[in-house]
Amino acid sequence: MARRMLVAGNWKMHGTAADLDAIGEIAMGAGDGCDVALCLPATLIERAARRHADFAIGGQDVHQADKGAHTGCISAAMLLDAGATLTIVGHSERRQAQGESDADVRGKAEAALAAGLDVILCVGESDAIREAGQAVSTVSAQLDASIPGSIGDPTDFSIAYEPIWAIGTGKIPSIDDIHEMHAALRGRLIAAYGEAGGAVRILYGGSVKASNAAEIFSVDDVDGALVGGASLKAADFLPIVEAARKS
Ligand code: PGA
């Protein structure tokens, strides 16, 4: 099944008003031929979305409830209201530091999709799990427990396979290991959603940069990337977008 590539930047806790020009450079340079998005700190979403109405701006997390006594949290309706069109859920930094469970991640993904946001749902193994030879079984189980029961339009939903040990370290799995994992996750998505599971994008994330993007994008069932550090500057990010466009 032909899937359109998606390259999404995850700015994490980086960016203030001083960075709106950098966001603009990326939004103007993104071009056609593949989908491009930036998931920004909540404080920048509205300003970036207002300036670049045709460019996809996203959040990095969303709460599963519509509203209520959840200090510091953001609902899907709030993200939409600020101009976001998508959100990340289940990033390993939130699973670890905020103690988010698979059930929490599932609830967030379901709430976001129901509200009309696209979702990038992250899964990935620790280095200990990888070294123990349990990466595929562990991440497959994590995916099964984290994905929504139903997804509507499958092109609104993406998985990001992000090995925890590859995030921000400059290390990436071998191309064979990426292939093995993405093929396994494709199988799980088809088991969960039938034919629609073939249309869900599976992004790779973890130390993606201009120098390794083309090789990663050449792997079957790699439908784009979730990019952290290399998404902060247009000069680093746009070559990754270009590699996706050419793949
Ligand atoms: P990185 O982060 O590209 O800096 O490794 C990726 C991520 O955490 O989404």
Residues whose N, C-alpha, C, O or C-beta is under 5 A from the ligand:
A	BS01	PGA	N10 A166 I167 G168 T169 G205 G206 S207 V208 L226 V227 G228 G229 A230
